[in-house]
Amino acid sequence: MSDLSLRMKQAWQTRLDGEILYFFAFVLYFFFSFIRNTTFNPYIGARPFNLVSYMVVGLLVIKIYIFDRQQLKSVFLTTIGLVIAVVSWRMSGSNLIIVMMAFILGARNISFKKIIKWYFWLGTVMLFMVMFFSLTGVIQNMVFVAKGRVPRYALGIIYPTDFAAHVLYLVLAHSYLNYKSLNVRYYITYFIVASITMLVTNARLSFICLLLTIPVLWIAKHAELEHRPVAKLVASLYWTSTPLLAVITFFATYLFDNTNHIFYMIDHLLSGRLSYGNMSLWRYPITFWGQKVIEHGHGGSAGMKVFNQHDAGYFYIDSSYMRLIMIYGLVVAVIMVGIFMAISIRETSAKRYVIPAILFIVSISCMVEQHLLELTYNPFLLALFAEVGTNKALEEKTIEKQKL
């Protein structure tokens, strides 16, 4: 029997389990979600993405309730989490919350490192493919030119800052996978990647976050060594970044006054994000369970028209924290900030500082970017229930699979 026939027979005989189901859902959703945020989207439309989203949620619910062994208390809390996500989804009209919640709750007994490996390689391959197709003219490579700024290239993604955000999160994933071997060579590579991304997209926040990744990870690594009290102190405070930055973002937006010189300068540096966030508070009430917010951003062909008409009709909430509050509701906002904190506190208590370091960078990015609930950008919330540390049962299961 040929090797191919043997592999096909083994694949056929392999029993469906929770891990296979989870990664099938992950790959399927990642592909369609990634394409949704490229200039391929006009040829495909929203319908396939929405259908895949609902199918993926169904698969993850099957994994959670059939394949995962849980105590009654865990089942109850999981159900509460899903119900809250469903309510917010129906109120807001955005299925991002139910998909992210399903992936978070469905990550039990799944290796987090394996999730990040899948994320990194899928994201890298798809980003390079989209770049190739945009540069060869198969899809549109949108160029945004604003007064006083250099041309900004999106390279097949719907907007330059979204392209830069892809690069940022892929670098964070790479740093997680190579954390133990991080050295000057890696840091120089990250600096070069950050510089090239800045030249192409002129995305200032992602550039700053990419640069910050270097000292933040360096401190995290040193905090895990003996006799490094300063590094340990700094790294042990990473978990505070999310609640602090969320509160600062909300009150800065709420108190924004364009007649105040300091506020005006900060808003100018943030490309008007404070003023549009403040506008959302005037247009819509703060709710517990979310609401539909009508937005007109710069992304895609429609966004390009808004951009070329000097932002006529433009309205978009960029900050992830403000989006959680205004679109998904206070309940979801508190839960998501709580998830950030729970992951970071757990890892800090175990003296594992890499994930708190990464979430520190993500927290900064979320102040002015909208990608917190988007799996194609942010897979790090899946660490809440995924297997992060050493798990003998999981290792034995993996070894057993490799023997088949």
C-alpha positions in Angstrom: 0.0 0.0 0.0 1.4 3.4 -1.0 2.1 6.1 1.6 -0.8 8.2 0.2 -3.3 5.3 0.5 -2.1 4.6 4.0 -2.5 8.2 5.0 -6.0 8.4 3.5 -7.0 5.2 5.3 -5.6 6.6 8.6 -7.5 9.9 8.0 -10.7 8.0 7.3 -10.3 5.9 10.5 -9.5 8.8 12.7 -12.4 9.5 14.9 -13.9 13.0 15.0 -13.0 14.7 18.3 -13.3 18.1 19.8 -9.9 19.3 18.7 -10.5 18.4 15.0 -13.9 20.1 15.1 -12.3 23.2 16.7 -9.6 23.6 14.2 -11.9 22.9 11.3 -14.1 25.7 12.6 -11.0 27.9 13.2 -9.6 27.5 9.7 -13.0 27.9 8.0 -13.9 31.1 9.8 -10.4 32.6 9.6 -10.3 32.2 5.8 -13.7 33.8 5.1 -13.2 36.5 7.8 -9.8 37.4 6.3 -11.2 37.6 2.8 -14.1 39.8 4.1 -11.5 42.5 5.0 -9.8 42.5 1.6 -10.7 44.0 -1.8 -11.8 40.5 -2.8 -14.9 41.2 -0.8 -16.9 43.0 -3.6 -16.7 39.8 -5.6 -17.9 37.6 -2.8 -20.3 39.7 -0.7 -21.3 39.4 2.9 -23.7 36.4 2.6 -21.0 33.6 2.5 -19.2 35.2 5.5 -22.4 35.4 7.5 -23.4 31.8 6.6 -20.0 30.5 7.6 -20.1 32.5 10.9 -23.3 30.8 11.9 -22.1 27.4 10.8 -18.9 27.8 12.8 -20.9 28.8 15.9 -23.0 25.7 15.5 -19.9 23.5 15.3 -18.4 25.1 18.4 -21.6 24.6 20.3 -21.4 20.9 19.4 -17.8 20.7 20.7 -18.7 22.6 23.9 -21.8 20.5 24.9 -20.9 17.1 23.3 -17.1 16.7 23.2 -16.0 18.8 26.2 -16.2 17.1 29.6 -17.4 19.8 32.0 -18.9 19.9 35.5 -22.4 21.2 35.9 -21.2 24.5 37.2 -19.0 25.0 34.1 -21.9 24.1 31.8 -24.1 26.6 33.5 -21.5 29.4 33.3 -20.8 28.5 29.6 -24.4 28.7 28.8 -24.8 32.1 30.5 -21.8 33.4 28.5 -23.3 32.2 25.2 -26.8 33.6 26.1 -25.2 37.0 26.8 -23.3 36.9 23.5 -26.5 36.0 21.6 -28.5 38.8 23.2 -25.7 41.3 22.3 -25.5 40.0 18.8 -29.3 40.3 18.2 -29.3 43.8 19.7 -26.2 45.1 17.9 -26.6 43.2 14.6 -22.9 42.3 14.7 -22.1 38.6 14.9 -18.5 39.2 15.9 -19.4 38.9 19.6 -21.1 35.5 19.3 -18.3 34.1 17.1 -15.6 35.3 19.5 -17.4 34.1 22.6 -17.9 30.6 21.0 -14.2 30.4 20.1 -13.2 31.5 23.7 -15.6 29.0 25.4 -14.8 26.2 22.9 -11.0 26.4 23.5 -11.1 24.0 26.4 -8.6 21.1 26.1 -7.0 22.8 23.0 -3.4 23.8 23.0 -3.1 27.5 22.9 0.3 27.2 21.2 -1.3 25.2 18.5 -4.0 27.8 18.0 -1.4 30.5 17.6 0.6 28.3 15.2 -2.5 27.9 13.0 -3.2 31.6 13.3 0.3 32.7 12.4 0.8 30.5 9.4 -2.7 31.1 8.0 -2.4 34.8 8.6 1.1 35.0 7.0 0.2 33.0 3.9 -3.1 34.8 3.3 -1.5 38.3 3.9 1.2 37.5 1.3 -1.3 36.1 -1.1 -3.5 39.2 -0.9 -0.4 41.4 -1.3 0.6 39.4 -4.4 -2.9 39.7 -6.0 -3.1 43.4 -5.3 0.3 44.2 -6.7 -0.4 42.1 -9.8 -3.7 43.9 -10.4 -6.0 40.9 -9.7 -7.6 42.9 -6.9 -7.5 46.6 -6.0 -4.6 48.1 -4.2 -6.2 51.1 -2.7 -4.0 54.2 -2.1 -5.2 56.9 0.3 -3.6 60.3 -0.1 -4.4 63.0 2.5 -3.1 66.5 2.8 0.1 66.7 4.8 0.6 62.9 4.7 2.5 60.6 2.4 0.5 58.1 0.2 -0.8 55.2 2.2 -1.0 51.8 0.6 -3.5 49.1 1.7 -2.0 46.3 -0.4 -5.3 44.4 -0.9 -6.6 45.0 2.6 -9.5 47.4 2.9 -7.5 50.2 4.7 -3.8 50.8 5.4 -4.2 50.8 9.2 -5.9 47.4 8.9 -2.9 46.1 6.9 -0.6 47.4 9.6 -2.7 45.8 12.3 -2.4 42.4 10.6 1.4 42.9 10.7 1.3 43.9 14.4 -0.8 40.8 15.5 1.3 38.5 13.4 4.5 39.8 15.0 2.9 39.3 18.4 2.0 35.7 17.4 5.5 35.1 16.2 7.0 36.5 19.4 4.8 34.1 21.4 5.8 31.1 19.4 9.5 32.0 19.6 9.5 33.5 23.1 12.1 31.2 24.6 14.6 32.0 21.9 14.0 35.7 21.5 17.2 37.6 21.2 18.7 40.7 19.5 18.3 39.1 16.1 14.6 38.8 16.5 14.3 42.3 17.9 16.2 43.8 14.9 13.8 41.8 12.6 10.8 43.2 14.4 12.2 46.7 14.1 12.8 46.3 10.3 9.3 44.9 9.9 7.9 47.9 11.8 9.8 50.4 9.7 8.8 48.8 6.4 5.1 48.7 7.5 5.3 52.4 8.5 6.8 53.3 5.1 4.0 51.5 3.3 1.0 52.4 5.4 2.0 55.4 7.5 0.0 53.7 10.3 1.5 55.5 13.3 -0.2 53.6 16.2 0.7 50.1 14.8 4.3 51.4 14.3 4.5 52.5 17.9 3.0 49.2 19.1 5.5 47.2 17.0 8.4 49.2 18.5 7.0 48.8 22.0 6.8 45.1 21.6 10.6 44.9 21.8 11.1 46.4 25.3 7.9 44.9 26.6 9.0 41.4 25.7 12.5 42.0 26.8 11.2 43.0 30.3 8.9 39.9 30.3 11.8 37.6 29.6 14.0 39.1 32.2 11.2 39.0 34.8 11.3 35.2 34.5 15.0 35.1 35.5 16.3 35.1 39.1 17.3 38.3 40.8 15.5 40.7 38.4 13.3 42.6 40.9 12.7 45.7 38.7 11.7 43.6 35.6 9.4 41.4 37.8 7.7 44.5 39.2 7.1 46.0 35.8 5.9 42.8 34.2 3.6 42.0 37.2 1.8 45.3 36.4 1.1 44.5 32.7 -2.4 43.2 33.7 -3.5 46.6 34.9 -3.2 48.1 31.4 -6.5 46.9 30.0 -8.8 48.3 32.8 -6.8 51.5 33.1 -6.7 52.2 29.3 -10.4 51.3 28.9 -11.3 53.8 31.7 -9.0 56.5 30.3 -10.3 56.0 26.8 -13.9 56.3 27.9 -13.5 59.4 30.1 -11.2 61.1 27.5 -13.9 60.5 24.9 -16.7 61.6 27.2 -15.0 64.8 28.4 -13.7 65.7 24.9 -14.0 69.4 24.1 -12.7 70.6 20.8 -12.3 74.1 22.1 -9.7 72.9 24.6 -6.2 73.1 23.1 -4.9 70.0 24.7 -7.9 67.9 23.7 -7.7 69.4 20.2 -4.0 68.4 19.8 -4.6 64.9 21.1 -7.6 64.4 18.8 -5.5 65.7 15.9 -2.7 63.2 16.6 -5.4 60.4 16.8 -6.9 61.4 13.5 -10.2 62.6 15.0 -10.9 59.4 16.9 -11.8 61.3 20.1 -14.2 63.6 18.4 -16.0 60.7 16.6 -16.1 58.7 19.8 -17.7 61.8 21.5 -20.1 62.1 18.6 -21.3 58.5 19.2 -22.1 59.4 22.8 -24.3 62.3 21.6 -26.0 60.2 18.9 -26.6 57.0 20.9 -27.4 56.1 24.5 -25.2 53.8 26.5 -27.0 50.5 26.9 -26.5 47.3 28.8 -27.1 44.9 25.9 -26.0 46.7 22.8 -27.6 48.5 19.9 -27.3 49.0 16.2 -25.0 51.8 15.3 -24.9 53.1 11.7 -21.3 53.7 10.6 -19.6 54.9 7.5 -15.9 54.3 7.6 -13.0 54.6 5.2 -12.6 50.9 4.5 -13.2 49.4 1.0 -14.5 51.0 -2.1 -17.4 52.7 -0.4 -15.0 54.1 2.3 -12.7 55.3 -0.5 -15.6 57.4 -1.9 -16.2 58.9 1.6 -12.4 59.6 1.9 -12.3 61.3 -1.5 -15.3 63.5 -0.6 -13.4 65.0 2.3 -15.1 62.7 4.8 -18.6 63.8 4.0 -20.9 61.5 5.9 -18.0 59.8 7.7 -18.8 58.4 11.1 -16.9 55.4 12.7 -16.0 54.4 16.2 -12.4 53.2 16.0 -11.6 52.5 19.7 -12.3 48.9 20.6 -13.3 50.0 24.2 -15.8 52.5 22.9 -17.2 50.0 20.4 -17.7 47.5 23.2 -19.7 50.1 25.2 -21.6 51.7 22.4 -22.3 48.7 20.1 -22.2 45.6 22.2 -23.3 47.1 25.5 -21.9 47.6 29.0 -22.3 43.9 30.0 -20.2 42.7 27.2 -17.7 45.5 27.7 -17.2 44.5 31.3 -16.9 40.8 30.4 -14.3 41.4 27.7 -12.1 43.6 29.9 -12.6 41.0 32.6 -11.3 38.3 30.2 -8.2 40.3 29.5 -7.6 40.7 33.2 -8.3 37.1 34.1 -5.8 35.8 31.5 -3.1 38.2 32.5 -3.5 37.8 36.3 -3.5 34.0 35.9 -0.3 34.0 33.9 1.3 36.6 36.1 0.5 34.4 39.2 2.2 31.5 37.4 5.2 33.7 36.6 4.6 33.4 32.9 4.8 36.9 31.5 4.7 36.5 27.7 0.8 36.6 27.4 0.5 39.5 29.8 3.1 41.3 27.7 1.3 40.6 24.5 -2.1 41.6 26.0 -0.4 44.9 27.2 0.4 45.7 23.6 -3.1 44.6 22.4 -4.6 46.9 25.1 -2.7 49.9 23.8 -3.8 49.1 20.2 -7.4 48.8 21.3 -7.5 52.4 22.5 -7.7 53.6 18.9 -8.3 50.5 16.8 -11.3 48.3 16.4 -9.9 44.7 16.2 -10.5 43.4 19.7 -13.3 41.0 18.7 -11.9 40.1 15.3 -10.3 36.6 15.3 -8.2 37.3 12.2 -6.4 40.0 14.2 -6.7 39.0 17.9 -6.6 35.3 18.8 -5.1 36.0 22.3 -8.5 36.0 24.1 -8.7 32.3 23.4 -6.1 31.8 26.1 -8.8 32.1 28.7 -9.8 28.4 28.5 -7.1 27.0 26.2 -4.3 24.9 27.6 -1.5 27.4 28.0 0.8 25.7 30.6 2.0 22.1 30.6 -0.9 19.6 30.5 0.1 16.0 30.8 -3.2 14.7 29.7 -3.1 16.9 26.6 0.5 15.8 25.8 -0.4 12.1 26.1 -3.4 12.7 23.8 -1.1 14.4 21.2 1.5 11.6 21.4 -1.3 9.0 21.0 -2.5 10.8 17.9 1.0 10.9 16.4 1.3 7.1 16.8 -1.9 6.5 14.7 
